[in-house]
Structures are given as structure tokens and as C-alpha cells.
Amino acid sequence: MQIREHVGTGKPAIILHPSGTVVTFDELEARANQLAHAFRQAGLVEGDTVAILMENNQHIHAVMWAARRAGLYYVPINTHLTPAEAAYIIDNSNAKAVIGSAALRKVLENLESELPNGLPAVRMIACEQGEADLDGWQRYPECVADQPTTPIADEIEGDLLQYSSGTTGRPKGIKRELPHVHPSEAPGLMAALVGFWMHPEAIYLSPAPLYHTAPSVWSMQTQSAGIPVVVLEKFDAEGCLDAIARYGVTHGQFVPVMFTRMLKLPRSVRDSYDVSSLQRVMHAAAPCPVDIKKQMIDWWGPIVDEYYASSEAIGSTLITAEDWLTHPGSVGKSMLGSVHILDEEGNELPAGQAGEIYFGGGHDFEYLNDEEKTAKSRSQQGWKTVGDIGYLDEDGYLYLTDRRHHMIISGGVNIYPQEAENMLVTHPKVMDAAVFGIPDDEMGQSVKGVVQPVDEADATDEFAEELLGWLRERLTHYKCPRSISFEEQLPRTDTGKLYKQSLIEKYSV
């Protein structure tokens, strides 16, 4: 995967909105080469890891492209994490370099105290003119200004190392074997889909944070096809419509909550923006309410496609808007890998029966430093799963009924409840706790907490508010419940497994 062939076209590779900052393919190529040289000069070799702590800005793509062409794994870290949470990922991935930005300065300042082995030797912070230095960190891009703008001599393909949470609540690195080929020989995960879904004259909109898997992979794959990427610095419903109209966007990828927020704009606002340039849009990351998708198709036309995949890249499905209208609620048919639905004993289930979704023939991967979790993701047939639940209909269309065994997807963001549960039970007045997702018209799901207090007398609204405040001091807010209720006893099996389904049903009404 390369962008080199598009140098000299004069086309923008990145357009930031609303700032209007433009990075051409020529500039992106030069910046990526300079940083790749700096990585080599610092001693980084194939298989090493670079951690990235950046918001959607003009530099993040250069860092990712530099890592890819230097044979490095790159780890985009959620910008909402606390210093301790970010430090865990840096340490667990054994990152040899960390590249941050001035916008994340407070997180960067506090990383060292949270890292058991100290900061990586290579530390850069993207600073604009006038912004203060960070002691012990090099200013980027000034620190690579003297590096060649030509390619490094030993270019070799790197890859994304994405972190997803495991059953313990701690994030797990999803690691694929490097291909050990020149970047020009590596097509990338989404090459085929981009190839048939878009065209050379397309303008692509990327409205989500680039630390997520899909936005980072899709935007880079799109750039490799010579297609400009309009990047929203931060999603805003009206701002998104403005970007579509302003730049003549033809294609884009969304999550359902973005649809909901755009639909809730006053009709007069919606109608004031010309979105007629749109040719196809894609959505993923979370189940889209059937009614929301119907409204989007009514508004934008039958151009709203959908795919289902995971960060592990074991397989994927695709459904066009046209097919969805005859199979509402489906996430489509297999695009990569064969789909199998298995029961708890590993037996394949017939059409209409829900079970765990497995893919055969997709990409291989491992959970970094977690052999047990890796082994549990394989069936006896060698098929792979991420724990999602669903069923196939008679026509072979896949439907999701649950996601990763109670993983919460709120606004397209994956939230793993175990971390909040583990923290809640450390409170002296809490005997047991459950955290799960309940339906939310805007966000898809919202985070709900249910607590079994040590003393039943503590089951009060006042203690619920106190507990919420206590939890928000210890965890990133989006991981915390929006509300807490109380139960005399939480439903656990004889083996100690928390049975959440009854709680989900009770609090979803």
C-alpha cells in the first residue's frame, strides 16, 4: 500500500474541516519519508511499535504512513483515555516510540509516572508555532526537518496494531503477522472494497476519530487510491453536512449515531445543505436501528450501504442499500471468509438459530501477550470468532443479535463493562456490580449500572449519585454508567458467571 504514485497530481490527500487545512499528496509523501528516516536513525527496525496519541489533525496520517513504510506496528490510542490507561497500552505494546500532539499535552506530561519502564527513547510532540515545548520531547515536525524527503532504502510493510478490550477489562492488542514485503506489494485490508465502491474522482469523508480501526484503515486505503480524504476535526451534525456540501463529497463512512444526530437537526437546517453530490455511503461499528436507516435512505436515497467486521479482520459481510430494503436489519452476506454459526458445544446451527459467529478463511491474528484469549477465539474446525452473536436467514444473510457477549456500543464506541464492574466492587459499600448496555434512541446503547450494596439501607438515590461521582474520578467518563440502580442480589450461575440477560431485559423497558 503506497501513496507515492499520486505525487505530482496536485491533489489534496487530506482536507481538515472546519479549519480548511490541506495536505497534498506531495507533502504527505515527503513528511512520511522524513519521519521514516528519523525512525531508522533512532534504531527502529521491522516489527517495532510506535504509539500515537493524536486527535484528528494534519500530522496523524504522516505518522501512520511513516510507520507502515518502515515495517513498524503503529498503535493509535484513544484520545479520551487517562494517562494511566494510555500508559498501559504503550507498555503492553512495548512501544519504542511515542508521537503525540499539543492537544494531548496533559496526557503526555503524566505518562512517565505511569510507565513501569519509563518513557520510550523516541518521543515527539506535534507543536504549532507559538506552542510551548514539552520537556524531554522533540518538537515535530521541526525535529525531522533535516531528514531526506526521499524513501528510506529498506522500505518494508508495517501494520496497524489495534487495541481492543479483553474479558479482564484490560485492552488487548490485536496483532497480525507482518507480510515481510515491500509496501507496493501489500494491497491492504480494504483494497478490494475501496476499489469497487469508489472511483478515482471520488471525494471521501472521514467523520470519526482516526484512532478507531475503520477510520484509520479506510482513510489510508482511500489515499492509496489517490482519493482525497476530508477529515472532520470533530464530528458535528451540521458541520458534517457543511463538509459534504462544501467539498462535493461523494462517499463517506459513518456510525449510526451520526445518522441520528443529523436526522434530529431541524428540517430547515437539513434542507439548507446540498448533499446531492453523495453517491454511496457506508456505515458500520454498531447496529443501526431499522427506522433510522429507513429515514436516511428516504433522505439520501438508496445509497446507504453497510458492512460488518471487527478489528481482528477475521472476516466481513456487506449489504447494499438495495439489498437491505428487502432484508431490513441484516448486515449482509460474506465478503471475506465463510460465515458459520455455532452453539456452545461447537456444533454448526441451521438458518434462523442464533449462536456465536465464526469466520473461516479470513486473516489470521493473535491477541498480544494473551495465548488463552487467542486460543478461545478458534473453533475445533479452525474458524475464528470475536464473540459476536447472530444468525443466518435462509438466503444466507447475517443478522446480529448481540455483540461480543455484552460489549456495549454507544455512539459507535466500543465499551467493555468489566473494567467498570471491577472498579465498582472495590468500593467498600458495594458487594457486587453489573454494567451493561440498554437501548438508547440516539446512541444505540447507553451504559447502565446495577449494584448490590453491602447494606440494603444504602440502596438510595443519594448513594447512586455518590457512586457515579466516585467512579468518574477513576475511569474515563464514557466507560461509566449513565445511571445506577440497586438489586438485593445479582443473578450469578453456580460457577460464578454473571447472568446479565435478565438484567438487560428488566432495565430495557
N, C-alpha and C positions, 0 to 999 in steps of 0.2 A: 504494500500500500504506500503510494507516494503522491506528492503534490507537485513534483519538480516539472513535470511535463506542461504545467499550466503557467509557469513563469514566462513573462513576456506578453501575456494576453491582456494585461492591464485590468483584469477583472478583480473585484474585491473578493478575498477569501472570507473575511469577517466584516460584518457591519453591526456595531453595537447600537442598541436602541434603548432609551431615547437619546443618548449622548450624541449619536451620529458618528462616532469614531470608526474609521475604516482602516483595515489592514489588508493590503493587496497580497496576492499570491507571491509576488516578488519579495515583499517584506517578510511574509511568514516563512518562506523558504530560507531567507538569509538569517532570520532570527533563530530558527530551528537548528541550522548548521552551526552558528556561533555557540549556542548552548551545548550542542553535541560535542564540539571541540572542548569546551570547558569541562564537561563530564569526563572525557577521556584524560584530559590534563590532570584532573583530580584523582585519577586512578580507577574510575568506574569501568567495569567490564560487563560483558554479556551475562545476564542473569541477576545483576544487582538491581536494587529497588530505589526509586525516587518517590518521595511523598510530596503531595501537592495540597497546599492549603490556600485556595484562592476562590474568590467569588467569580461570577461571570464578568471577565474583564478582557482587555486586549492581549494579555500575556499567556493565559492558560493554555491556549492551543499550541503556542510555540513550545511550551514545556512538554506537552504530550507528544508532539511530533519529534522533538529532540530525543526524548526517551525511546520512542519507537525505532528511530533510525540508529540508535546506539545500542540496541539489543537489551534495553532495560525494561523492567517492570515499572509501571507508574501507578501510584495509588492516590486518586483524588479523594480527599477527606471531606466529609460533611461539614460545612462551614458553621453549623449550629452546635457542634459538639463543644463540650467543655475542654479546657487544656488537658485534664486527666484522661478524658475519653479519646481525644486526638493522639495523645502521647502513647496510649495503649496500642493503637494501630501502627504508629511509627516504630515502636519497639517490636511488636509482633511480626511485622513485615521485614524487620532487620534492614530498615531503610538506611542507605549510605549517604543520602542527600535529602534535604527538605527545602522546598521552594514555596514561600508564602507571599502574601501581599500586605500592603499597608492597612487595608481594610480589616485584616485579621490580626493586627499588631498585638492586641491584648492577649490573644490566644498564644501567639508566638512567644511573647515575653515570658509566659508562665509554663512553657513546655519543659524547660530544662529541669525544674524542680520535680516534675512528674515522671521523668525518664530514668529508669534504674541504671542505665549505662551512659547517661549523658546525651547531649545533642549529637546528631551526625556531624561529621567533619565538614561536609559541604552544606552551607546554609546561605540562602539568598532570599532577599525580600524585595518584591517589586515596588519601587517607590517612584512617584512622580516628582517633578521639580518642586522644590519648596517643602517636601515632606521630610521629617527628621529621620536620621539614621537610627537603626536598631543595633545596639552594641553587640559585637561579635558576629554580625550578619553582613554579608556583602550586598551592596545595592545592585539590583537588577533593573534594567539591562546594562548599566554602566560597567559592571564587573566583567562583562563578556565583550565589550566594545572593540577590544583589540584582537579578538579571535577571528579567524578566516570566515568568510561568508560562503565558502565552498564546502562540499560534503567532506566528512571525515573519511579516511582511507579505508576503514574496515566496517562500513555500514552493514548492519545486520538487524533483522526484525525483532522488536520488542513486543510487549503486550500489556494490556490492562490487567491489573491485579485489584479486583473489586472486593470490598469487604461487605459481608452480609452476616447477620447475627445467627448464632447457634442456639442450641437448647439451653445453654447456661446463661444466655443473655449477653455474653461477650461476643463481639463481632468475629466472624471467621473469614479469612482470606480465601477467595475463590481463585485458584491458581491453575493455569493451563501450561502444559509443556511448551516452551518456545520452539518455533518452527525451524530455527537454525538455517534460515535462508535470507537472501538479500531482500530488503523491503519491496523492491519492484516485483518480486516473485510471490509476495504474500497478498492475496486478494482482500483479506479482511472478512469479518464475520457476516456483514450485511451487504457484501458486494452485489450478490445476485438480486437481492430485493431492491436495492437502490437502482441497479441497472435497468430493471423493467418498470419500476414505479415512477422514476423521474427521467428527465431528458436534459441534454446539455444546456438548454436555455432556461432551465428552471431557476427559481429563487426559493431557497429553503428557510423556513422559520423554525428556530430552536428556542422555545419559550421557557424551558425548565432549567434548573441549576445543572451545570455541567459536571458536578461531582457525582451525579447519578449515571448509572451504566448506559442507558439508552441515549440520553443526550450527548454524552461524550463519544460513544461509538458511532452513532448516526451522523453527528456533525463532521467527524473526521472522515468517515466513509464518503459523505457528500462532497467534502472538499477534495478528496482524491479523485472525484469525477469532474472536478473543475467547476463545481456549482457553488455560488456564493451562499454563505450562511448568515442569516440575520439572527443575532443573538439578543434576546431580551435580557437586559441587565438585572431586572427583577420582574416577575410576572405581574401584570396589572391588566384587568379585563379590557378596559377601554384602550390602554396603551397597546395591547395586543392587536386590536382592530386597527388602530392607527398605523402600526408597523405593516400590517397586511396591505392597507391602502397606500401608504407612503412608498413602499418599495416594490409594489406589484407582486407580492408573494404568491407563488404558485403551489407550493407544497409545504407541509409542516407536520410536526408530531406533537400531540397533546396528551394530557391525562384528563379523565372525566371531570374532575373538579373545575378545571379551566372552562370546560363547556358550560357547567352550571353557573359559574360566575359571569360568563359572557351573556348567557341567557337571561340572567337577572338584571342586567342593565335595562334602563328604560327603553322602550321601543324607539323613541325619538333619537336616542344616542346610538343604538344599534344601526338604525337606518341612515345615520349621517355618515357612515363609513362605507366606502365602496370595496366590497370583498369579492367582486366578480372575477378578479384575477386567479382566485383559487381553483385549482384543477383536481387535486387529491389531497386529503389529509389523513393522517394515521393517528390512532390512539392506542394506548397500552397502559401497563403498570397497575391498573386496578379495574375491577368490573365496573362497567358503565351501566347505570340504571336504564332500562329499556326505554322509558319515557323520555329521558334526557337525550338519548341518541336519536330517537324519532324526531324530537324538536330540532336537533342540529341538522338532520337530513332535510327537514322542512325548510330550514333557513338557508343552508349552504348547498342543498341539492344532494343527490345520491353519490357523494364523493367521500364519505366518511368511512374509511377502512379501519381494520383493527387487527392486531396480532397479539399472540400470547407467547411469552418466552420468559426466560429467567437469566439472572446474571451468570449462572453456571453454563449457559449456552449448550445445554444437552439436547435441545430440540425446540421447535416452534411451530405455531399454527398461524394461519392467515385467513381472514374473511373480508371480502369486499363489501361495500355498502349494498350493492345489488343482491348479493347472496344473503346478507344479514336480514334484509327485508322479508325474505322467505324463511329464515331461521333466526328470528329475533332472540337475543340473549346468548347466541353462540359466539365462541371465539375462533371458529373456523376449522379447517382441515389442516393436516400436517403439511408443513412447508420444508421442515428439516427434521429428519428422524421419523420413525414409525411410532404411533401412539398406542399405548396399552394401558388398560385399566385393571388393576389388581386388587384383590381383597387382602385382609390382614395376613392370610396364610400364603400369599404369593400366587394365588390362582387367578387366571385371567377371567374377567367378568363379561357377560354379554351386554349388548346395547341396552341403554336405559337404566343400568345399575351403577350407582356411584361407588367409586373406590379411589385408590391412590393412582395418580397419573405418572406413568413411566414412558420414557422415550428410548427407542433403540436406534442405533446408527448415528447419533449426534456426536458432538465434540466431547472429548474426554476432559476430565478436570480432577482436582483434589482440593479438599479443604486444608489450607495451610496449617501444619502442626496439629492436625486432628485426624488421625488414622481411623478412629472409631466412627466419627461422623461420615467420613468418606466411605467407609465400608457399608454403613447403613443406607447410603444413597444408591446402592446397587441391588438389583434383584438376583435371584438364582440364575436367571436367564442372561444376566449381564446388562440388563436395561438399567437406566438411571432415572432418579426422581429427585425433586426438591421438596416433596411432601405435600404438594397441592392435591386437592380432592376434586373429582369431576366425573362426568360420564360421557359416553358417545351415543348419539342417536343412530337410528337405522341407516341414515345416509352417511355416517362417518364424521359428523360434525361434533366438535368437542364443546361441552358446557362445564363451567366451573361452579362448584357448589361450596367450596371452602378454599382457603389459601394457606398453605404451609402450616397446617394444623393450628389454626387460631392466630397466625400472624395478622396484625391489624394494618390495613392500608387506608390511610387517612390523607386525602388530597394528593394521592399518588405517591406518598411517602410510606415506606415500609417501617412498621413499628413492631418491635418484638417485646411482648409483655413480660417475659421472665425477669428482665432487669428491674422493672418497677416492682414486681412481686417480691423479688429478693430483697430489695431495699425496704419495702413496707414491713416485712416481717422482722426487721431489725429494730423497729420502734418498740419501746417497752410495753406499750399498751395494746399491741397487735399480736394476736395469736396466729392468724392465718390470713392470706390475702389472695385474691384472684383479680387479674386485669385482662380485659378482652375488648373486642370491638362490637359496637352496636350500630345499627343503621343510622346514617345521617344524610339528609337530603342534599346538602351542599358538599360535604367532604367525602361522601361514600360511606365512611365509618368514622365514629368518634371513639375515643378511649374511655372505657368505663372501669371503675374500680369497685370491688366488693370486699369488705373486711370483716373478719371475725374477731371482735375485741376480746381481750383477756377478761375484762369485766363488762358484763352486759349493760351496766349503767353508763358506759362510755359511748353507747350507740346513739349519739346525738348529732344534730346539725352542726353544733359548735365544734365538736371534735373532728367531724368530717372536714370542716374548713381549716382547722389547725393542722390536720394530717396532710392536706393538699399543700399548704404552705411549706410544711416541713419537707415534703418530697421534692417540691420545686427548687428548694435550696440545694438539693443533692443530685438532681438529674436535669438534663436538658428538658425544657418545658414541653416540647411536643411528645416526649415519651411518657408524660404524666397523665393520669386520668383527668378528664374534664369535671367529673363528679365522683363522689364515693358514697356508697350505700352500705348497710350493715346486714349481716346474716348471723343467726345463732350458731350455725355450723355450715362449713363449706363442703360441697359434695366431693369426696375423695373415694377412690376404689380401695380395696383391701391391700393393694400393692403400693398405695400412697399417691397414685396418679390423680391429679385434679381433673374432675369431670366438668368441663366448662359449659357444655352444650345446654344443660338445664338452666344455668345462669344466663347464658346468652338469650335463650327463649324468654325467660322471665323479664329481663330488662330491655328487651327489644320491642315490647308492646307499648 
